[in-house]
Amino acid sequence: MVKITDVARHAGVSPSTVSYALSGKRPISEETRRRVEASIRALGYRPHAGARALASSKSNVLALVVPLRAGIHVPVVMQFAVSVVTTARAHDHDVLLLTQEEGEEGLSRVADTALVDALIVMDVQLDDPRLPLLRALERPSVLIGFPAEPTGLTCVDLDFRAAGELCVEHLAELGHRVVALVGSAPEVYVRRTAFAQRVVQGFTAAADRYRLSSAVHPCAASPAAARATAERLLREQPALTGVVVHNEPVLEPLVDAFEQLGLRVPEDLSVTAICPRELAESLRVPVTSVALPSAEIGARAVELLMGKLDGAAVDESTLLPARLTRRASTAPRKLP
């Protein structure tokens, strides 16, 4: 990594002179400034965020606020984070990852410093207690997720309600009459996490529209919980032939559990999911699914934030369309 001392040596000046050229805190001759800038370009030197902040009123740092609460599936969160970081770097911005559950106090502490220019907020709840502060902040923000009342906020996400509807519609069109949603962990629903609630809304609305018998079952993220949920579903809905899974860690264990209980996929039970495409494709029986476009959502969030930082008008609501891809896990209902 090129250091400020390397630039100073290349330009024939002291490290403090390079610092002054970057920060503008002290006057230096135009000739010296040009020599320092030429050395920076020649060596590919990139000043860290703190040094850049001295040269302008901006830190060129975005905060990604993603509290790692119970029930969150970290691998999927990291897909969003990688997308945010990659897109931010294309705009010459760094990303500060904030993972503690600190609510308004933590947001306020970060926003009240010159540490970050703007915020991307994840794990949005329908009645998120952070919303009044986000509306009042001078620093721009973008939410990955839609609260119940998004007015005055900039939000982007997959249309999770439509995703739930698409899965049920697909099963109904295949003739399935008894369906179930295996959803996120119970604590996710207790928090009224927006995306999980909207999947339930879409699932229920479509099941009612097609006059299907339906049930919703939260499921903890473990193989044992998957097995217990499969047993409960077959006990409470013995005619079950279609399942929607919105819980990445239990998708494979759940399919295995059903097969151990005597239901083959898709001959006896059709399974759909809302999950990353890579997961759906990787299972022994590739799963019909609505893909979670984490890379696109993360990139869109950064692009919206860059627009706001530049003073441009941006769309307050960006809902990415849900698209269902048919794979080997679904088939027409087997007639008695």
C-alpha positions as CSV (number, residue, x, y, z in Angstrom):
1,M,0.0,0.0,0.0
2,V,1.4,3.4,-1.0
3,K,1.9,5.7,2.1
4,I,2.1,9.4,2.4
5,T,5.8,9.1,3.0
6,D,6.2,7.4,-0.4
7,V,4.5,10.3,-2.0
8,A,6.7,12.8,-0.2
9,R,9.9,10.9,-1.2
10,H,8.7,10.8,-4.9
11,A,7.8,14.5,-4.9
12,G,10.9,15.6,-3.1
13,V,9.0,17.2,-0.2
14,S,8.3,16.5,3.4
15,P,5.3,14.3,4.5
16,S,3.7,17.4,6.1
17,T,3.8,19.2,2.8
18,V,1.9,16.4,1.2
19,S,-0.6,16.6,4.1
20,Y,-1.0,20.4,3.5
21,A,-1.5,19.8,-0.2
22,L,-4.3,17.3,0.6
23,S,-6.0,19.3,3.4
24,G,-5.4,22.9,2.2
25,K,-4.8,23.8,5.8
26,R,-1.6,25.8,5.0
27,P,-0.7,27.6,1.8
28,I,2.0,26.0,-0.4
29,S,3.3,27.1,-3.8
30,E,1.4,26.1,-6.9
31,E,4.5,24.4,-8.3
32,T,4.8,22.2,-5.1
33,R,1.1,21.4,-5.2
34,R,1.4,20.3,-8.9
35,R,4.5,18.1,-8.0
36,V,2.6,16.5,-5.1
37,E,-0.5,15.8,-7.3
38,A,1.7,14.3,-10.0
39,S,3.3,12.0,-7.5
40,I,-0.1,11.0,-6.1
41,R,-1.2,10.0,-9.6
42,A,2.0,8.3,-10.5
43,L,2.0,6.1,-7.4
44,G,-1.8,5.6,-7.2
45,Y,-2.0,6.9,-3.7
46,R,-5.4,7.0,-2.1
47,P,-5.7,9.1,1.0
48,H,-7.8,7.5,3.8
49,A,-11.2,8.8,4.6
50,G,-9.9,11.0,7.5
51,A,-7.4,12.7,5.2
52,R,-10.0,13.3,2.5
53,A,-12.4,14.8,5.1
54,L,-9.8,17.5,5.9
55,A,-9.8,18.7,2.3
56,S,-13.6,19.1,2.1
57,S,-16.7,19.2,4.2
58,K,-17.3,15.6,3.3
59,S,-15.9,12.4,4.7
60,N,-16.7,10.3,1.7
61,V,-18.0,7.6,4.0
62,L,-21.4,6.0,4.1
63,A,-22.8,4.3,7.1
64,L,-24.5,0.9,6.6
65,V,-26.7,0.4,9.6
66,V,-27.6,-3.3,9.9
67,P,-28.2,-4.4,13.6
68,L,-27.4,-8.1,13.8
69,R,-30.6,-9.0,15.7
70,A,-31.8,-12.4,16.6
71,G,-33.3,-14.2,13.6
72,I,-31.3,-12.3,11.0
73,H,-29.5,-14.6,8.5
74,V,-26.0,-13.1,8.4
75,P,-24.9,-14.6,5.0
76,V,-27.7,-12.8,3.2
77,V,-27.0,-9.6,5.1
78,M,-23.4,-9.9,3.9
79,Q,-24.6,-10.1,0.3
80,F,-26.3,-6.7,0.7
81,A,-23.2,-5.3,2.5
82,V,-20.8,-6.5,-0.3
83,S,-23.0,-4.8,-2.9
84,V,-23.2,-1.6,-0.9
85,V,-19.4,-1.5,-0.4
86,T,-18.6,-2.3,-4.1
87,T,-21.0,0.3,-5.4
88,A,-19.8,2.9,-2.9
89,R,-16.2,2.3,-3.9
90,A,-17.1,3.0,-7.6
91,H,-18.2,6.4,-6.3
92,D,-15.0,6.9,-4.3
93,H,-16.7,6.3,-1.0
94,D,-15.9,4.0,1.9
95,V,-18.5,2.2,4.1
96,L,-18.7,2.1,7.9
97,L,-20.6,-1.0,9.0
98,L,-22.7,-0.5,12.1
99,T,-24.0,-3.8,13.5
100,Q,-24.9,-3.0,17.1
101,E,-28.6,-2.7,18.2
102,E,-28.5,0.9,19.4
103,G,-31.7,2.3,17.9
104,E,-32.1,6.1,17.7
105,E,-29.2,6.8,20.1
106,G,-26.6,5.1,17.9
107,L,-27.9,6.7,14.8
108,S,-27.8,10.1,16.4
109,R,-24.3,9.6,17.7
110,V,-23.0,8.8,14.2
111,A,-25.0,11.5,12.4
112,D,-23.9,14.2,14.9
113,T,-20.2,13.7,13.9
114,A,-18.4,14.3,10.7
115,L,-17.7,10.6,10.5
116,V,-20.2,9.8,7.7
117,D,-22.0,11.8,5.0
118,A,-25.1,9.7,4.7
119,L,-26.8,6.5,5.9
120,I,-28.2,3.2,4.5
121,V,-30.5,1.6,7.0
122,M,-31.5,-2.1,6.9
123,D,-33.8,-4.5,8.9
124,V,-36.6,-1.9,8.7
125,Q,-39.7,-2.6,10.9
126,L,-43.2,-1.6,10.0
127,D,-43.3,0.9,12.9
128,D,-39.6,1.4,13.1
129,P,-38.6,3.7,16.1
130,R,-35.7,5.1,14.1
131,L,-38.0,6.8,11.5
132,P,-38.6,10.1,13.3
133,L,-34.9,10.7,13.7
134,L,-34.2,9.7,10.0
135,R,-36.8,12.2,8.8
136,A,-35.3,14.9,11.0
137,L,-31.6,14.3,10.1
138,E,-29.8,16.8,7.9
139,R,-27.7,13.9,6.5
140,P,-29.5,12.0,3.7
141,S,-30.5,8.4,4.2
142,V,-31.9,5.5,2.3
143,L,-33.8,2.5,3.8
144,I,-33.5,-1.0,2.4
145,G,-37.1,-1.9,3.4
146,F,-40.5,-0.2,3.6
147,P,-42.1,0.9,6.8
148,A,-45.8,1.1,7.1
149,E,-45.7,4.8,6.5
150,P,-42.8,5.7,4.1
151,T,-43.7,9.3,3.5
152,G,-40.7,11.6,3.7
153,L,-38.3,8.7,3.4
154,T,-36.4,7.1,0.5
155,C,-36.9,3.4,0.4
156,V,-35.8,0.5,-1.9
157,D,-36.6,-3.2,-1.7
158,L,-37.9,-6.3,-3.4
159,D,-41.7,-6.3,-3.7
160,F,-42.0,-8.9,-1.0
161,R,-45.8,-8.9,-1.0
162,A,-45.8,-9.7,-4.7
163,A,-43.2,-12.4,-4.0
164,G,-45.5,-14.2,-1.6
165,E,-48.4,-13.9,-4.0
166,L,-46.4,-15.3,-6.9
167,C,-45.5,-18.4,-5.0
168,V,-49.1,-19.1,-4.0
169,E,-50.4,-18.3,-7.5
170,H,-47.9,-20.8,-9.0
171,L,-49.0,-23.5,-6.6
172,A,-52.7,-22.8,-7.2
173,E,-52.2,-23.0,-11.0
174,L,-50.7,-26.4,-10.5
175,G,-53.9,-27.5,-8.7
176,H,-52.7,-27.4,-5.1
177,R,-55.5,-26.6,-2.6
178,V,-53.8,-26.9,0.8
179,V,-50.7,-24.7,1.2
180,A,-48.5,-23.5,4.0
181,L,-45.9,-20.7,4.5
182,V,-42.8,-21.6,6.5
183,G,-41.6,-18.2,7.5
184,S,-38.9,-16.4,9.3
185,A,-37.9,-17.0,12.9
186,P,-40.6,-16.0,15.5
187,E,-38.6,-13.0,16.8
188,V,-38.6,-11.5,13.3
189,Y,-42.4,-11.3,13.4
190,V,-42.4,-10.1,17.0
191,R,-40.4,-7.1,15.8
192,R,-42.8,-6.7,12.9
193,T,-39.9,-6.7,10.4
194,A,-41.3,-5.2,7.2
195,F,-40.2,-7.7,4.6
196,A,-41.4,-10.7,6.6
197,Q,-44.8,-9.1,7.3
198,R,-45.3,-8.3,3.6
199,V,-44.6,-11.9,2.5
200,V,-47.3,-13.0,4.9
201,Q,-49.7,-10.4,3.5
202,G,-49.0,-11.5,0.0
203,F,-49.2,-15.3,0.8
204,T,-52.5,-14.8,2.7
205,A,-54.1,-12.5,0.1
206,A,-53.3,-15.0,-2.8
207,A,-54.5,-18.0,-0.8
208,D,-57.8,-16.2,0.0
209,R,-58.2,-15.2,-3.6
210,Y,-57.8,-18.8,-4.8
211,R,-59.8,-20.1,-1.9
212,L,-57.0,-22.3,-0.7
213,S,-56.7,-23.8,2.8
214,S,-53.6,-22.1,4.2
215,A,-51.5,-21.7,7.3
216,V,-48.4,-19.6,8.4
217,H,-45.7,-21.1,10.6
218,P,-42.7,-19.2,11.8
219,C,-39.6,-21.4,12.1
220,A,-36.4,-21.0,14.0
221,A,-33.2,-21.3,11.9
222,S,-32.2,-24.9,12.8
223,P,-32.6,-28.4,11.3
224,A,-34.4,-29.5,14.5
225,A,-36.9,-26.6,14.1
226,A,-37.3,-27.5,10.4
227,R,-38.1,-31.1,11.4
228,A,-40.5,-30.1,14.1
229,T,-42.3,-27.7,11.7
230,A,-42.6,-30.4,9.0
231,E,-44.2,-32.8,11.6
232,R,-46.5,-30.1,12.8
233,L,-47.6,-29.2,9.3
234,L,-48.4,-32.8,8.4
235,R,-50.3,-33.3,11.7
236,E,-52.4,-30.1,11.3
237,Q,-52.7,-30.1,7.5
238,P,-52.7,-33.8,6.4
239,A,-53.8,-32.9,2.9
240,L,-50.9,-30.4,2.5
241,T,-49.3,-30.5,-1.0
242,G,-47.7,-27.1,-1.4
243,V,-45.2,-25.1,0.7
244,V,-43.7,-21.7,0.4
245,V,-40.5,-21.2,2.4
246,H,-39.2,-17.8,3.4
247,N,-36.4,-18.8,5.6
248,E,-33.0,-19.5,4.0
249,P,-31.3,-21.6,6.7
250,V,-34.2,-24.1,6.9
251,L,-34.9,-24.6,3.2
252,E,-32.7,-27.7,2.7
253,P,-33.4,-29.2,6.1
254,L,-37.1,-28.8,5.6
255,V,-37.1,-30.6,2.2
256,D,-35.0,-33.3,3.8
257,A,-37.5,-33.5,6.8
258,F,-40.5,-33.9,4.5
259,E,-38.8,-36.6,2.5
260,Q,-37.9,-38.5,5.7
261,L,-41.6,-38.2,6.7
262,G,-42.6,-39.9,3.4
263,L,-43.3,-37.0,1.1
264,R,-41.2,-36.8,-2.1
265,V,-40.5,-33.4,-3.7
266,P,-42.1,-32.7,-6.1
267,E,-44.1,-35.9,-6.6
268,D,-46.0,-35.6,-3.3
269,L,-45.2,-32.0,-2.2
270,S,-44.4,-29.0,-4.2
271,V,-41.9,-26.5,-2.6
272,T,-41.4,-22.8,-3.6
273,A,-39.1,-20.3,-1.9
274,I,-38.1,-16.7,-1.6
275,C,-34.4,-16.8,-1.3
276,P,-31.1,-16.0,-3.1
277,R,-30.9,-17.6,-6.6
278,E,-27.7,-19.5,-5.7
279,L,-29.4,-21.3,-2.8
280,A,-32.4,-22.3,-4.9
281,E,-30.2,-23.7,-7.6
282,S,-27.8,-25.6,-5.3
283,L,-30.2,-28.0,-3.6
284,R,-30.4,-31.6,-4.6
285,V,-33.8,-30.8,-6.0
286,P,-33.5,-27.3,-7.5
287,V,-36.2,-25.1,-5.9
288,T,-38.8,-23.0,-7.8
289,S,-38.2,-19.6,-6.3
290,V,-38.5,-15.8,-6.3
291,A,-34.9,-14.6,-6.2
292,L,-33.8,-12.1,-3.6
293,P,-31.8,-9.6,-5.7
294,S,-29.5,-8.4,-2.9
295,A,-26.8,-7.1,-5.2
296,E,-29.3,-5.0,-7.2
297,I,-31.0,-3.7,-4.0
298,G,-27.6,-2.7,-2.4
299,A,-26.5,-1.0,-5.6
300,R,-29.8,0.9,-6.0
301,A,-29.5,2.1,-2.4
302,V,-26.1,3.6,-3.0
303,E,-27.1,5.2,-6.3
304,L,-30.1,6.8,-4.6
305,L,-27.9,8.0,-1.8
306,M,-25.3,9.5,-4.3
307,G,-28.2,11.3,-6.0
308,K,-29.3,12.8,-2.7
309,L,-25.8,13.8,-1.8
310,D,-25.6,15.6,-5.2
311,G,-28.8,17.5,-4.5
312,A,-30.7,15.6,-7.2
313,A,-34.4,14.6,-6.9
314,V,-34.7,10.9,-6.5
315,D,-37.7,8.5,-6.3
316,E,-38.9,8.1,-2.7
317,S,-40.1,4.5,-3.4
318,T,-38.3,1.9,-5.5
319,L,-39.9,-1.5,-5.5
320,L,-38.0,-4.1,-7.5
321,P,-40.4,-6.5,-9.3
322,A,-40.7,-10.1,-8.0
323,R,-40.0,-12.8,-10.6
324,L,-40.6,-16.5,-10.1
325,T,-38.3,-19.0,-11.8
326,R,-39.7,-22.5,-12.2
327,R,-37.4,-25.4,-11.3
328,A,-37.7,-29.1,-10.4
329,S,-39.4,-28.7,-6.9
330,T,-42.9,-28.0,-8.2
331,A,-45.3,-30.2,-10.2
332,P,-49.1,-30.5,-10.7
333,R,-50.9,-31.9,-7.6
334,K,-51.2,-35.7,-7.7
335,L,-54.8,-36.6,-7.9
336,P,-56.1,-39.2,-5.4
